[in-house]
Amino acid sequence: MVQIIQTSQGNYLLCDPEHGQLSTERDIVDLMGLFGEVGANLLLISKEALHPDFFDLSTGLAGEISLKLSTYRMKTAIVIDIESIPSQRFREWAGECNRGRDIHFCDNLQDAEEWLLDLG
């Protein structure tokens, strides 16, 4: 489900579709276990690594996942073109997330990595 990315500024976990989709709160709990094992404290998620239910706020999946991420202070960047999501509610919610410090939606991998590593 994840790759460990090592940079001179720090290590982060990369969730991509090759390793499965995050589809439950349990998936996030499993990721938390990896953080201590690999010495990473940042998370980068590609859009394709998120189950489609994540983008439908009525399913509650986005809320469950974001609550776990925020509660355990897992600084997380999600690579996605927000405008490509049809749900206005989701786009508004993502905008609210971007005002905080825990979860940030970025248009591309470079911006996501810069935000995670505080390079931008």
N, C-alpha and C positions, 0 to 999 in steps of 0.2 A: 504494500500500500504506500510505502514511503521510500525516499532516497535521502541519504545524509549528504548535504552539500557543505563542504568546508571552504571557508573564505578566510582571508587574513583578518577580517573584521569580526568573525564569529561563525558558528555553525548553525544551520537551520535544516529543518525537515521539509522536504518537497513532496507533496501529495500530487500524484498525477494519475491519469486514467489507466495507465499500464498496470498499476498496482491496485486497481479496484476503486470503487466509489465510496465516499463517506455517506452512509445512508441511515445511521442510527447514532444515538447519543453514546452508545457503547464503543463505536469506532473512535470517538474523541477520547474516551477514557483510555482506550488501548494506546492511543498516541501519547497521552500523558505519561504512560509507563515507559515509553521509549525515550522521552526527554532526558531522564536521569541516566539511562543506560548509555546514550551516545554523546552526552555533553552538549546537547542543543537546547536552546530555549526560545526558538523562533519557528514559525510555521508558515509555509507558503503553499497555497492550494490553487490548482488550476480549475477553471470552470468545469471542465470535463470530469474532474475528480469528485464533483458534488452530484449527488442524486438529483434528478429533476424535481423531486418534491421540495428540495431546498428553496427553489425559486417560486414556490407557491406558498405564501405565508399562511394560508388557511390550514396547511398540513401540520404546522407547528415545528417542523424539522429545523428550519432556520433559527427559530427561537431557542430550541433545545441545544443546538450546536453552539450558537453564539453565547448562550448563558454559561455553558461549560467553559468555553474559551476565555470569557471575561472573568469568571469566578476564579479560575486558576492562573490568570494573568499570562495566558499564552498569546503573545503578540503574534497576530496572524494577518497576512496579506493574501487577498484573493484576487487572482488575475481573471478579469472579466470586463467586457465592454458593457457597462451598465445599460446603455441605451439599447442594447440588443435584447434586453429582457422586456417582454410585453407588459408585465405587471407594473402599473404606476405605483402601487403600494410598495412593491419590492424596491423600486428605484428610490422612493422616498426613504425607506428604511435603510438602504445602503448609504444614502447621503447622510443620514443621522449617524451611522456607524463611522463614517469618515471624519466626523467631527470629534470622535473620541480617540483614545490611544491604544485600544486593544485590537480592533479589527478594522482593516482598511481595504477598500476595493480599488484596484489599480487596472489601468487599461492594458498594461504589458508587463512582461517579466522583469525588464530592467527597472521600471518604476517601482514594482513590488519589492524587488531586492533592495533598492535604495531606501525605500520607506522602512523596511525591516531592519536594515543595518544602520539607519539614520545617516545615510550618505547624502541625501537630497537636500 
